[in-house]
Amino acid sequence: MQIDAVNWKILECLQKNSRQSNTEIAKTVGISSPAVAERIRKMEDAGIIEGYLTKLSYYETGHQLKTIITLRVFMGRLKPFLEKVTTFKEVVNCYRVTGNENIVMEVVLKNQKHLGMFIDQLITYGETKTQIVLSNVVENNPLVKETSIK
């Protein structure tokens, strides 16, 4: 399915607030509400829209620390780690990447003690590096149609 300019505008609206009504999106995009609904349905069916999520404040849910943890996995420990990481409730995102480290995780934790206990679980799989997130500079920035760089 081709994503035309109108669909890109709809996608941008949904990424900013997926709870907007079709009427609100229609006003922004400049087409009718039923046309918005039909386009959204088609993009869902095509797999362009994979789902809708609720964004939570990790701090307000009792998690004082947000961290980025990288893992340089020991030889022969990658497959066991990839199976285990799905069971860690603290991990909100995990990426297998190229470079010196094999894994990059975004992790939310209750406090420093929790961080220490979490890292203790990781060190059987490899070498860790931890960065504590101080603030978000860009978060959930909408994916938009490519523009040419000038």
C-alpha positions in Angstrom: 0.0 0.0 0.0 1.3 3.4 -0.9 1.2 6.1 1.8 0.0 9.3 0.2 0.3 12.8 1.7 -3.2 12.6 3.3 -2.4 9.2 5.0 0.9 10.7 6.3 -1.1 13.5 7.9 -3.5 11.0 9.4 -0.6 9.0 10.7 1.0 12.1 12.2 -2.2 12.9 14.0 -2.6 9.4 15.4 1.0 9.3 16.6 0.5 12.5 18.5 -2.7 11.4 20.1 -4.3 8.1 19.0 -7.4 8.9 21.0 -8.4 11.8 18.7 -11.7 11.3 17.1 -12.0 10.8 13.3 -13.8 14.1 13.2 -10.8 15.9 14.8 -8.4 14.3 12.4 -10.7 15.1 9.5 -10.6 18.8 10.4 -6.8 18.7 10.6 -6.4 16.8 7.4 -9.1 18.3 5.3 -11.2 15.3 4.4 -14.5 13.8 5.8 -14.7 11.8 9.0 -15.8 8.6 7.1 -12.9 9.0 4.7 -10.5 9.2 7.7 -12.1 6.1 9.2 -11.7 4.2 5.9 -8.1 5.2 5.4 -7.3 4.2 9.0 -8.9 0.8 8.5 -7.0 0.3 5.3 -3.7 1.2 7.0 -4.5 -1.2 9.9 -5.3 -4.0 7.4 -2.0 -3.3 5.5 0.0 -3.5 8.7 1.1 0.1 8.5 -0.7 0.8 11.8 0.4 -2.0 14.1 -1.6 -1.0 17.2 -2.4 1.6 19.8 -0.6 2.1 23.1 -1.1 4.0 26.4 1.9 6.1 27.4 2.6 6.0 31.2 4.7 8.2 33.4 7.3 5.8 34.8 8.0 8.3 37.6 4.3 8.6 38.6 4.0 4.8 38.7 6.7 4.5 41.4 9.8 4.1 39.2 12.4 6.6 40.2 15.0 5.5 37.6 15.0 5.2 33.9 18.2 3.7 32.5 19.8 2.7 29.3 21.7 -0.5 29.8 24.0 -1.9 27.2 25.2 -5.5 27.3 28.2 -7.1 25.6 27.1 -10.7 25.6 29.6 -13.4 26.4 30.3 -16.1 23.7 27.4 -18.6 23.6 25.2 -16.6 25.9 23.2 -14.6 23.3 20.4 -17.1 22.7 19.8 -17.7 26.4 19.8 -14.0 27.0 17.3 -13.3 24.2 15.0 -15.9 25.8 15.4 -14.5 29.3 15.0 -10.8 28.5 11.4 -11.2 27.6 10.7 -12.2 31.3 12.2 -9.0 32.8 9.3 -6.7 33.7 11.7 -3.8 34.1 12.7 -3.8 30.4 10.4 -1.5 28.4 12.5 -1.8 25.2 15.3 -4.1 24.1 17.2 -3.9 20.9 19.8 -6.3 19.4 22.3 -4.0 17.7 25.6 -3.9 15.9 28.8 -2.6 17.4 30.8 -3.5 20.6 27.6 -4.1 22.6 25.0 -6.6 21.3 22.1 -5.4 23.3 20.6 -2.0 24.2 17.8 -1.9 26.8 15.6 0.8 28.1 14.8 -0.1 31.7 12.6 1.5 34.5 13.4 0.7 38.1 12.1 1.6 41.5 15.4 2.8 43.0 19.1 2.3 43.1 18.8 -1.0 45.1 16.5 -2.3 42.3 19.1 -1.3 39.7 21.8 -3.2 41.5 19.6 -6.3 41.8 18.7 -6.0 38.1 22.3 -5.7 37.0 23.2 -8.7 39.1 20.8 -10.8 36.9 22.5 -9.5 33.7 26.1 -10.1 34.6 25.8 -13.8 34.0 25.1 -13.0 30.3 27.8 -10.4 29.7 29.4 -7.1 30.5 27.0 -4.2 31.3 27.2 -0.4 31.0 24.5 1.7 32.6 23.5 5.2 32.0 20.8 6.9 34.1 18.4 9.0 32.0 18.1 12.5 33.4 15.5 13.8 31.0 13.9 13.2 27.6 15.0 15.5 24.9 12.9 13.8 22.1 10.4 11.2 23.0 7.9 9.4 20.7 8.6 11.9 17.9 6.1 11.1 15.1 7.4 9.3 12.0 6.6 11.6 9.1 7.0 11.5 5.4 10.6 11.9 4.3 11.6 15.4 3.2 14.6 16.2 1.1 17.6 17.6 3.0 18.7 20.9 1.5 
